[in-house]
Amino acid sequence: MIITKQALPRRTFLRGLGAAVALPLLDAMVPAMTAVAKSAADPVRRLSFLYMPMGCDLPRWTPAATAADGRLLELSPILQSLAPHVDQLTVLSNLELKNAYPGTHATSNASFLSAAKAKWTESTDYYLGTTVDQVAAKQIGQQTLLPSLELSMDLVQMVGQCDNGYACVYQNNLSWSSPTTPLPAEAHPRIVFERLFGEGGSAADRRAALQRKASLLDAVRGDISRLQTKLGAEDRTRVGQYLDTVREVERRIQKAEADTSDTPLPDLDRPVGVPASYTDHAKLMLDLQVLALQGDVTRVMTFQLARETSNRTYTEIGVPDPHHPLTHHGNDPDKIARMAKINAFHVSLYAYFLERLKATPDGNGSLLDHGLFVYGSGMGDPNIHNHVNLPILVAGGAAGRHKGARHIRYAEPTPLANLHLTLLERVGVRMDAFADSKGKVDELLSL
């Protein structure tokens, strides 16, 4: 480690025409003689939510083998891809969303992060509640370029009435900064990239500036050269690896744009620049999230893997059936098996995300070690549209505040808001209650 007399500011950017690239945490950013103590004792706190639509096949989701003390002894079939991360994984069973009833797709999505009751309306007088991510963002997101980042996989935002008299706004948006202010999610990788690394002006101005260079990194080449002369060997390696990742993500975006522009017939369902494969699109969006956390561009994120009532097909995993009709399976074992295959596929993307976080250094650990990354759905059994026994996972080390390899199984239905309140405390936000919470998840506070 190189000890310098003067540390680089944590909010150091590489700047060029239309570009501003935030840097990962470097040894040179920690004041002299305090590097080890600060990075180990007070890492940046981060909170992320991945939303799985339309519940799941609960028998294939719920771990069967749990020790008397709550230790997770064996992963269920749907969760098998998470095996490499089991030491930092907690499965929670029998959490519920009472305020999501009367049992709709709209309220499943809307209540997941708010635990609030959505006003029944088809018009613009919608009303919900501030979501947990935004409560966190108001405190831990104020030191970053973006207080929070809202992403999705669906480019089409429905309007009007979408589900049993509920306005489409409830299905379109996971995050709400107030009961009347939904935060639209972005699904286009290029637009997300420009939000993370563009500087100043309108979206069109940023794009024009970046397009004048072959690559974002070409625009900041001068700053890169100057910075490298000020860094020690470890920091030079760390910056090089980070910038290589930025360039690779940009290359994948450019490839998607080239692939679609070279197609002789237009793809009416997929605008230019979005990868044709759902897997490629999802992994690109997840990699952008890793970069956002690594550069400390944001510390709070939400990501919707698909909209409620999505009719997306997953031919790449051998499921040509639309997702939503499969969830209304009428107890047909073949349909349930195909639904479970989609569930396992979505979980595998979460596993990919955790692996990328684990592989990304952050101070004296990794991004996975220092954050909390939640995965789940606002619906339990989609065949009957209930909101009890929700499929919920929490992964990450929370800088030593979260112990994994556990299955917390409640004997009675327990508010999901209890978990939200606990997560807020874990990232440093103190509240007496959140929505309909009745306490905290003691098992996550037992360290």
Secondary structure, 3 states (H helix, E strand, C coil): CCCCCCCCCCCCEEEECCEEEECCCCHHHCCCCCHHHHHHHCCCCEEEEEECCCCCCHHHHCCCCECCCCEECCCCCCCHHHHHHHHHEEEEEEEECHHHCCCCHHHHHHHHHHCCCCCCCCCCCCCCCCCHHHHHHHHHCCCCCCCCEEEECCCCCCCCEEECCEECHHHHCCCEEECCEECCCECCHHHHHHHHHECCCCHHHHHHHHHCCCCHHHHCHHHHHHHHCCCCHHHHHHHHHHHHHHHHHHHHHHHHHHHHHCCCCCCCCCCCCCCCCHHHHHHHHHHHHHHHHHCCCCCEEEEECCCCCCCCCEHHHCECCCHHHHHCCCCCHHHHHHHHHHHHHHHHHHHHHHHHHHCCEECCEEHHHHEEEEEECCCCCCCCCCCCCCCEEEECCHHHCCCCCEEEEEEEEEEHHHHHHHHHHHCCCCCCCCCCCCCCCHHHHCC
